[in-house]
Amino acid sequence: MSLDISKERGTPLERQKFTWKEIAGEPYSKLDDDAFTRVRQILMHGVEQEACRFKHFAARFNPDLRLPLARVRRVEHLQASMVNWLMPGDQSPLETTIGFEQVAIEVTAHVAAVEPDPYMAQVYRFGLLEDFDHLYRYAALMDRLCGKDANNILQSYTDVMPGRPTSVEHRAPEDDLRRHYEKTQAAPLTKIHAALITGSEWQTRDYYLTIGPTFADPVARQLYAEIAAIEEQHVTQYEALSDPSETWLEKWLLQEATEVYAYWSCYSQEQNPRIKQIWERFLSYELGHLRLVRELMEEVEKRDPAELLPGEFPDPLSFRSHREFVRQTLAEEVLLRARGFDIVPPDLEPGLARLPRAAQRQRLAVGAGGRGLPLEAGHRAHRSTRARGRVRLAGPGGGGPMSKNDRPTDIGINRTGIALSPLDGPRMTEGATATAPSSAGSARDAAVLRFRYACESGEIGHMPPPLSLRGVTGAALELLKGHKGNVLLDKLGERLAFERTGVRLYDGLILKLEASGSWSGGPTLEDLVAFRADEARHFEWMVEAMTALGADATAMTPSADLTAVESVGVLQVISDPRTGLAQALHAQQIAELADVAGWDLLAALAESLGHGELAAQCRLALAQENLHAASVARWLKAHAETAAHGELARAS
């Protein structure tokens, strides 16, 4: 399949129109769509963001080009929005992060494998191994923070293995710069690769800077801050590959060619028919933009754009697993380091350790304080060590003075109420009541819009196909036939995911207790450790039950996906270092009540389908979860009564 960009004219700019409904259209399915649909969506948003960013920079230095730049940029902003809105609401920021790193690995691996310039190819391989380690660490965060499996996003296309350690990626700026290609000698594909990867990395940097502070967990916040810093270095590295002597129109022409190439690659390989139509439409739009810039170059610079562009594009980007290429690169080049413009073996790289201490401070803007972030990746298949093992920390344990976090009812400085602003408050109210709404519409109109979306949208996702029916008993096999079997497996998957997350919730509660102690009538360390063990045991029961029924216990079922979204607020409260044990238990109470209802439903469902042994096991889990819920309620009541009577120890 080839694309002759000299003959394709595309959609004229004046015919490139959008509606808000299609911009905020139906997203892809996190469960049903192939992982590379997500890869393409993330990549193309980055490409469009880079296109808009470039046109803003160009407008600042080229007054005569401002109008055509603004016209094209307006369309590309709307393209970026429509592509970005393909991301589904049930995909968490951490899951999206896993997707970002999969883009960085698979797309960069393809570029490195086909790049005609050996120096450029090595630069891409060098950055690839750093993104590989970022994926490893984010996968570890996903497991340790919320008990989820990164492979639900990766779909086994991309390995989760250590790459070049992030701790050695913090380089001096002079070691991040690279030699640029020569515009008169470099192949068009070399120029396109540089623009493509620069846009992708810049998007990643911006996303991590935006999403990192929204996490409550301090390890997550530090990890996003650290990797965002490395992504800034990657932007520096990749943008340095472009020849700075190219004119603004040359760079604009190459940017449009990059977009054409990327959309053509997406269109040629997309499996989702609806999204394939979007790639085809935007390919035609970009061909129209390319035609406009070609005409500008002929008019302004009196040059033939064909001198800069390929007659036909080479093969499209390959959206597939590059596992073997990445593993070979990892084995051969993980020890390489950057020294000036070059990528060199460690014996040729003096290293910071050999520099005088004053020079070390000059070459690094930030240090690790002698320690790295404690993250080690794993897989939930190894559940015996990860579901049950935990680290004991020194602390007050079951008693001792309460920390300040357990006295939120003390009077402090809270500025949220309007009564605290006796002068500005009334004026604000007066202004709000004296003006009319700036846009038409009512609550009914909003409800009608939501109703239409509800009627027209597809499902969040579906059940995965059975892994194997071999070894499943005849009675169980009969019960699994048809829809009723899928309902049971869906609910088993829900409980499995909920219990796995429950282990991590109790990890957080234990840490709170060890940090600040308990209160009279509150939980002991032994209580929380025992409840954590119950959650881990329930998780293992669900793994065994699903496996016995021929299902893949590592797959995310629709109900498992929903329960992950429902648990986000609870995780945020418990992982926040500013909350105390009582506040964390208040969030845990929500989880325990949902857990009781879930086990009650599953026990009844299993019994109605003739799974007596499974139903009995569910009732045992239900009894234990009832104990958890009652205990949490009792602990919270004791805390409230103790606090109300002023009997909590004052913070030291």
C-alpha positions in Angstrom: 0.0 0.0 0.0 1.5 3.3 -1.0 0.4 7.0 -0.9 1.4 9.4 -3.7 1.2 12.8 -1.9 2.0 14.7 -5.1 -1.3 13.5 -6.6 -3.6 13.4 -3.6 -5.3 16.8 -3.1 -7.3 16.1 0.0 -10.2 18.1 1.4 -10.1 21.9 0.9 -9.6 23.9 4.1 -13.0 25.6 3.7 -14.8 22.3 3.7 -13.2 21.0 6.9 -16.1 21.3 9.3 -17.1 19.8 12.7 -20.0 19.5 15.0 -19.7 19.4 18.8 -21.4 16.0 18.9 -18.8 14.4 16.7 -16.0 16.1 18.5 -17.3 14.7 21.8 -18.2 11.4 20.1 -18.3 7.8 21.3 -14.9 6.7 22.7 -13.2 3.4 22.0 -13.8 0.5 24.4 -11.0 -0.1 26.9 -12.1 -3.8 27.1 -13.0 -4.7 23.6 -10.8 -2.7 21.3 -7.3 -3.7 20.4 -4.5 -2.0 22.4 -3.1 -0.5 19.2 -6.3 1.5 18.7 -5.4 3.2 22.0 -1.8 3.5 20.8 -2.9 5.2 17.6 -5.3 7.5 19.5 -2.6 8.7 21.9 0.0 9.1 19.1 -2.3 11.1 16.9 -3.3 13.5 19.7 0.4 14.1 20.3 1.0 14.7 16.6 -1.9 17.2 16.5 -0.7 18.9 19.7 2.7 19.3 18.1 1.2 20.7 15.0 -0.7 23.4 16.9 2.3 24.2 19.1 4.5 24.6 16.0 2.0 26.9 14.3 1.8 29.1 17.4 5.6 29.4 17.5 5.8 30.1 13.8 3.1 32.9 14.0 5.3 34.8 16.5 8.1 35.2 14.0 6.2 35.3 10.7 3.6 38.1 10.5 2.8 37.4 6.9 2.0 33.8 7.6 -0.2 34.4 10.7 -3.6 34.2 8.9 -2.9 30.8 7.1 -1.3 29.5 10.2 -4.4 30.5 12.3 -6.8 29.0 9.8 -5.0 25.6 9.7 -4.3 25.6 13.4 -8.0 26.1 14.2 -8.9 22.9 12.3 -6.0 21.0 13.8 -7.1 22.1 17.3 -10.5 20.6 16.6 -8.9 17.4 15.2 -6.8 17.2 18.4 -10.0 17.5 20.5 -11.9 14.9 18.5 -9.0 12.4 18.7 -8.4 13.1 22.4 -12.1 12.6 23.2 -11.9 9.1 21.8 -10.4 8.2 25.2 -13.1 6.5 27.4 -14.2 7.8 30.8 -13.6 4.4 32.5 -9.9 4.6 31.7 -8.1 5.9 34.7 -5.2 8.3 34.5 -2.8 5.5 35.5 -4.2 3.2 32.9 -3.7 6.0 30.3 -0.2 6.4 31.5 0.5 2.7 30.7 -0.9 3.5 27.3 1.4 6.5 26.9 4.5 4.3 27.7 3.3 1.6 25.3 3.2 4.3 22.6 6.7 5.4 23.5 8.0 1.8 23.3 6.2 0.4 20.2 6.3 3.5 18.0 9.9 4.4 18.9 10.9 0.8 18.3 9.5 0.9 14.8 11.2 4.2 14.1 14.5 2.9 15.4 14.2 -0.2 13.3 13.6 1.5 10.0 15.4 4.8 10.4 18.0 5.1 7.5 20.5 7.2 9.5 22.5 5.0 11.9 23.2 7.9 14.3 19.5 8.8 14.5 18.5 5.1 14.9 20.9 4.8 17.9 19.4 7.9 19.5 15.9 6.4 19.2 17.1 3.1 20.7 18.7 5.0 23.5 15.5 6.8 24.4 13.5 3.6 23.9 15.2 1.8 26.8 14.4 4.7 29.1 10.7 4.6 28.3 10.9 0.9 28.8 11.9 1.4 32.4 9.2 4.0 32.8 6.6 1.4 31.8 8.1 -1.0 34.3 7.8 1.5 37.1 4.3 2.6 36.3 3.2 -1.0 36.1 4.6 -1.5 39.6 2.8 1.6 40.8 -0.5 0.3 39.4 0.0 -3.0 41.2 1.2 -1.6 44.5 -1.3 1.3 44.7 -4.6 -0.2 43.5 -3.9 -3.9 42.8 -4.4 -3.8 39.1 -2.6 -5.5 36.2 -1.0 -3.3 33.6 -1.4 -6.1 31.0 -5.2 -5.3 30.9 -4.0 -2.3 29.0 -1.0 -3.7 27.2 -2.8 -6.9 26.1 0.5 -8.9 26.1 2.0 -6.9 23.2 4.6 -5.1 25.3 6.9 -6.6 27.9 7.0 -5.3 31.5 10.7 -5.5 32.3 13.3 -3.2 33.7 15.1 -1.0 31.2 17.8 1.5 31.7 17.4 2.5 35.4 15.6 5.9 35.8 18.2 6.8 38.4 20.9 7.1 35.7 18.7 8.9 33.2 19.1 12.3 35.0 21.7 13.9 32.7 23.3 17.3 32.4 21.7 19.4 29.6 24.9 19.2 27.6 24.5 15.4 27.5 20.9 15.6 26.2 21.7 17.5 23.0 22.2 15.5 19.8 23.6 16.2 16.4 20.9 17.4 14.0 20.4 16.0 10.5 21.6 18.0 7.5 18.6 19.2 5.7 20.2 18.9 2.2 21.3 15.3 2.9 18.8 13.7 5.2 16.1 11.4 3.8 12.6 12.7 4.1 11.8 9.8 6.4 14.5 10.9 8.8 12.9 14.3 9.0 9.5 12.9 9.5 10.7 10.6 12.3 12.2 13.5 14.2 9.0 15.5 14.1 6.9 12.5 15.0 8.8 11.4 18.1 9.3 15.0 19.3 5.5 15.5 19.3 4.9 12.2 21.0 7.4 12.9 23.8 6.2 16.5 24.4 2.7 15.2 24.8 3.9 12.7 27.4 5.8 15.4 29.3 2.7 17.6 29.4 0.4 14.8 30.4 2.6 13.7 33.4 2.9 17.3 34.6 -0.8 17.7 34.4 -1.9 14.4 35.9 0.8 13.8 38.5 -0.5 16.3 41.1 -4.0 14.7 41.0 -2.7 11.6 42.8 -2.9 11.6 46.6 -0.3 8.9 47.1 3.2 10.4 47.7 5.0 7.7 45.8 2.8 8.3 42.8 3.4 12.0 43.0 7.1 11.6 43.2 7.2 9.1 40.4 5.3 11.3 38.0 7.5 14.3 38.9 10.6 12.2 38.2 9.5 10.7 34.9 8.1 14.1 33.7 11.7 15.4 34.2 13.1 12.6 32.0 10.4 13.3 29.4 11.6 16.9 29.4 15.1 15.6 28.6 13.6 13.4 25.9 12.0 16.4 24.3 15.3 18.2 24.4 17.0 15.2 22.8 14.5 14.7 20.0 13.9 18.3 19.0 17.7 18.7 18.7 17.6 16.2 15.8 16.0 18.7 13.4 18.1 21.0 11.3 17.8 24.5 12.8 18.6 26.1 9.4 15.4 24.9 7.9 13.1 27.8 7.1 9.7 28.2 8.8 8.0 27.1 5.7 10.2 24.1 5.3 9.4 23.0 8.8 5.7 23.6 8.3 5.8 21.5 5.1 7.5 18.7 7.0 5.1 19.0 9.9 2.1 18.5 7.5 3.9 15.6 5.8 4.4 14.0 9.2 0.7 14.3 9.9 -0.2 12.8 6.5 2.2 9.9 7.1 0.9 9.3 10.6 -2.8 9.4 9.7 -2.2 7.2 6.6 -0.4 4.7 8.9 -3.4 4.7 11.3 -5.9 4.3 8.5 -4.1 1.4 6.9 -4.1 -0.7 10.1 -7.1 0.4 12.2 -9.5 -2.5 13.2 -12.3 -0.4 14.6 -14.5 0.6 11.6 -15.8 3.7 13.2 -12.4 5.0 14.2 -10.9 4.0 10.9 -13.4 6.4 9.3 -11.9 9.2 11.5 -8.4 8.4 10.4 -9.5 8.4 6.8 -11.3 11.8 7.2 -8.3 13.4 8.9 -5.9 12.0 6.4 -7.9 13.9 3.7 -7.8 17.0 5.9 -4.1 16.8 6.3 -3.6 16.3 2.5 -5.5 19.5 2.1 -3.2 21.3 4.6 -0.2 19.9 2.8 -1.5 21.2 -0.5 -2.0 24.7 1.0 1.6 24.8 2.4 3.0 23.6 -0.9 1.3 26.5 -2.6 2.6 28.9 0.0 6.2 27.7 -0.5 5.9 28.2 -4.2 4.5 31.7 -3.7 6.7 32.9 -0.8 10.0 31.1 -1.3 9.7 30.5 -5.0 10.7 26.8 -4.4 9.4 23.5 -5.6 8.1 21.6 -2.5 8.8 18.3 -4.3 12.5 18.9 -3.5 11.7 18.3 0.2 9.0 15.6 0.0 9.1 12.0 -1.0 7.3 11.1 -4.2 5.7 8.2 -2.3 5.7 7.4 1.4 7.6 4.2 2.4 5.8 1.6 4.3 3.5 2.9 7.1 4.3 2.9 10.8 4.0 -0.7 12.0 1.5 -0.9 14.8 2.5 -4.3 16.2 4.5 -5.8 19.0 8.3 -5.1 18.7 9.2 -7.5 21.5 12.2 -9.1 19.9 13.7 -5.9 18.7 13.2 -4.3 22.2 14.7 -7.3 23.9 17.7 -7.4 21.6 18.3 -3.6 22.1 17.9 -4.1 25.9 20.5 -6.9 25.9 23.0 -5.0 23.8 22.6 -1.4 24.8 21.2 -1.0 28.3 24.6 0.0 29.7 25.2 2.8 27.1 25.3 6.3 28.4 25.1 9.8 26.8 28.2 11.9 26.6 27.8 15.1 24.8 26.3 14.4 21.4 27.3 10.7 21.5 25.9 7.5 22.9 28.9 5.7 24.4 29.8 2.5 26.3 30.1 2.9 30.1 33.9 2.6 29.9 34.1 5.7 27.8 31.7 7.7 29.9 33.5 9.3 32.9 30.3 9.3 35.0 29.2 11.6 37.7 30.8 9.5 40.4 34.3 10.4 39.0 33.6 14.1 38.9 34.4 16.5 41.8 31.4 17.0 44.1 31.0 20.6 43.0 30.9 19.6 39.3 28.3 17.0 40.1 25.9 19.6 41.5 26.4 21.7 38.3 25.6 18.9 36.0 22.4 17.7 37.7 19.5 20.0 38.4 17.9 17.5 40.9 19.2 14.7 43.0 17.5 11.6 44.5 18.6 12.3 48.0 20.6 9.1 48.0 17.5 7.0 47.5 15.4 5.9 44.5 11.6 5.5 44.6 10.8 2.0 46.0 8.9 0.5 43.1 9.3 -3.0 41.8 7.0 -4.4 39.2 5.3 -7.7 39.3 2.3 -9.6 38.0 -0.8 -10.6 39.9 -0.3 -14.2 38.8 2.4 -14.2 41.5 -0.2 -13.6 44.1 1.2 -15.6 47.0 4.0 -13.1 47.6 2.1 -9.9 46.6 -1.3 -10.5 48.0 -0.2 -11.6 51.4 3.3 -10.2 52.0 3.6 -6.8 53.6 6.3 -4.7 55.3 6.1 -4.0 59.1 7.0 -0.4 59.9 8.1 0.9 63.2 5.5 3.2 64.8 3.0 3.6 67.6 1.1 0.4 66.5 -2.1 -0.1 68.3 -1.8 2.9 70.6 0.0 6.1 71.4 -0.8 9.7 70.7 -2.9 10.6 67.7 -1.4 12.7 65.0 -2.7 16.0 63.8 -4.4 14.2 60.9 -6.8 12.6 63.4 -8.0 15.9 64.8 -9.7 17.5 61.7 -12.4 19.0 63.9 -10.0 21.4 65.6 -10.6 25.0 64.6 -8.2 26.2 61.9 -8.1 28.4 58.9 -10.8 27.3 56.4 -11.6 29.9 53.8 -14.4 28.1 51.9 -17.5 29.7 53.3 -19.0 32.9 51.9 -19.8 34.2 55.5 -16.1 34.7 56.0 -16.2 37.5 53.3 -18.8 40.0 54.8 -17.8 42.6 52.2 -17.0 40.6 49.0 -19.6 37.9 49.6 -22.8 40.1 49.2 -21.3 41.8 46.2 -20.6 38.4 44.6 -24.1 37.3 45.2 -25.5 40.6 43.8 -23.5 40.2 40.6 -24.6 36.6 40.1 -28.3 37.4 40.5 -28.2 40.6 38.4 -26.9 39.0 35.2 -28.5 36.7 32.6 -26.9 33.4 31.5 -24.3 33.8 28.8 -25.6 30.9 26.7 -29.0 29.4 26.1 -30.1 26.2 27.6 -31.7 24.7 30.7 -31.5 21.6 32.9 -34.0 19.9 30.7 -31.9 20.6 27.6 -28.9 19.1 29.3 -31.0 16.1 30.3 -32.1 15.7 26.7 -28.5 15.7 25.5 -27.5 13.1 28.0 -30.6 11.0 27.0 -29.6 11.0 23.4 -26.0 10.0 24.2 -27.4 7.2 26.4 -29.6 5.9 23.6 -26.9 6.1 20.9 -23.7 5.0 22.7 -22.4 1.4 22.7 -21.4 -0.6 25.7 -18.3 -0.1 27.9 -17.2 -3.5 26.9 -18.0 -7.2 26.8 -16.9 -10.5 28.3 -13.7 -12.1 27.1 -13.9 -15.4 25.2 -13.4 -18.5 27.4 -9.8 -19.5 27.9 -10.5 -23.3 27.8 -13.3 -25.6 28.6 -11.1 -28.6 29.1 -11.3 -30.0 32.6 -14.6 -28.3 33.3 -17.1 -30.8 34.7 -20.2 -31.7 32.7 -22.6 -30.0 35.1 -20.5 -26.8 35.3 -20.1 -26.8 31.5 -23.8 -27.0 31.0 -24.4 -24.1 33.4 -21.8 -22.0 31.5 -23.6 -22.3 28.2 -25.4 -19.2 27.1 -25.7 -15.9 28.8 -26.2 -17.1 32.3 -22.7 -18.4 32.5 -21.3 -15.1 31.4 -23.2 -13.3 34.1 -21.6 -15.5 36.7 -18.1 -15.1 35.3 -18.6 -11.3 35.1 -19.6 -11.2 38.8 -16.7 -13.5 39.7 -14.4 -11.1 37.9 -15.9 -8.2 39.8 -15.2 -9.8 43.2 -11.7 -10.8 42.2 -10.9 -7.2 41.2 -12.5 -5.8 44.3 -10.7 -8.1 46.7 -7.4 -7.5 45.0 -7.9 -3.8 45.5 -9.1 -4.5 49.0 -5.6 -5.9 49.8 -4.1 -2.5 48.8 -6.7 -0.6 50.8 -5.8 -2.5 54.0 -2.1 -1.9 53.2 -2.9 1.8 53.4 -4.9 1.5 56.6 -2.1 -0.5 58.3 0.3 2.3 57.3 -2.0 4.9 58.8 -2.2 3.0 62.0 1.5 2.4 62.2 2.1 6.1 61.6 -0.3 7.6 64.0 -1.7 4.9 66.3 -5.3 4.1 67.2 -7.8 5.2 69.9 -9.8 3.6 72.7 -12.2 1.2 70.9 -10.4 1.6 67.6 -8.6 -1.0 65.4 -5.5 -2.8 66.4 -2.7 -3.7 64.1 -3.7 -7.4 64.5 -7.3 -6.5 63.4 -6.1 -4.8 60.2 -3.6 -7.5 59.3 -6.2 -10.2 59.8 -8.7 -8.4 57.6 -6.0 -7.9 54.9 -5.4 -11.6 54.9 -9.1 -12.2 54.4 -9.1 -10.0 51.4 -6.1 -11.8 49.9 -7.7 -15.2 50.6 -11.0 -14.1 48.9 -9.0 -12.9 45.9 -7.4 -16.3 45.6 -10.7 -18.1 45.9 -12.0 -16.1 42.9 -8.9 -16.9 40.9 -9.4 -20.6 41.6 -13.2 -20.4 40.8 -12.7 -18.6 37.5 -9.9 -21.0 36.5 -12.1 -24.0 37.3 -14.8 -22.6 35.0 -12.3 -22.2 32.1 -12.1 -18.4 32.4 -9.0 -16.2 32.3 -8.6 -14.8 35.8 -6.3 -12.0 34.6 -8.9 -10.6 32.2 -10.9 -7.5 33.2 -14.7 -8.2 33.0 -17.2 -5.3 32.5 -18.2 -5.4 36.1 -14.6 -5.5 37.2 -14.0 -2.4 35.2 -16.9 -0.6 36.8 -15.9 -1.5 40.3 -12.4 -0.1 39.6 -13.9 3.2 38.6 -16.2 3.1 41.7 -13.2 2.6 44.0 -11.1 5.6 42.8 -12.4 7.9 45.5 -11.7 5.4 48.3 -8.2 4.9 47.0 -7.5 8.6 46.9 -8.6 9.1 50.5 -6.6 6.2 51.9 -3.5 6.9 49.9 -3.4 10.6 50.8 -0.8 11.2 53.5 -2.8 14.1 54.9 -5.7 11.9 56.0 -5.7 10.2 59.3 -6.7 6.7 60.2 -10.3 7.6 61.1 -10.8 9.5 57.8 -9.3 6.5 55.9 -11.7 4.1 57.7 -14.6 6.3 56.7 -13.7 5.7 53.1 -13.1 2.1 53.8 -16.6 1.8 55.2 -17.9 2.6 51.7 -15.8 -0.3 50.3 -16.9 -2.7 53.0 -20.6 -2.0 52.5 -20.2 -2.5 48.7 -18.2 -5.7 49.4 -21.0 -7.1 51.6 -23.6 -6.4 48.9 -21.4 -7.9 46.2 -20.8 -11.2 48.0 -24.5 -11.5 48.9 -25.4 -11.2 45.2 -22.7 -13.6 44.1 -23.7 -16.2 46.6 -27.3 -16.1 45.5 -26.4 -16.2 41.9 -24.1 -19.1 42.3 -26.7 -21.0 44.2 -29.4 -20.3 41.6 -27.2 -21.7 38.9 -26.4 -24.9 40.8 -22.9 -24.1 41.9 -23.5 -25.2 45.5 -19.8 -25.4 46.5 -19.1 -21.9 45.1 -22.2 -20.5 46.8 -21.0 -21.9 50.2 -17.6 -20.3 49.7 -19.2 -17.0 48.9 -21.3 -17.2 52.0 -18.2 -17.7 54.1 -16.6 -14.7 52.4 -19.9 -12.8 53.1 -19.7 -13.6 56.8 -16.1 -12.3 57.0 -17.0 -9.1 55.1 -20.0 -8.6 57.4 -17.5 -8.7 60.3 -15.2 -6.2 58.5 -18.1 -3.8 57.9 -19.4 -4.1 61.5 -15.9 -3.6 62.9 -15.2 -0.5 60.8 -18.6 1.0 61.8 -17.8 0.3 65.5 -14.3 1.8 65.2 -15.6 5.0 63.6 -18.3 5.3 66.3 -15.7 5.0 69.0 -13.6 7.6 67.3 -16.5 10.1 67.0 -17.5 9.6 70.6 -14.0 9.9 71.9 -13.4 13.1 69.8 -16.7 14.6 70.9 -15.8 14.2 74.5 -12.3 15.8 74.0 -10.5 12.6 74.9 -8.2 12.3 71.9 -4.7 13.0 72.8 -3.5 16.4 71.5 -1.0 16.4 68.7 2.5 16.9 69.9 
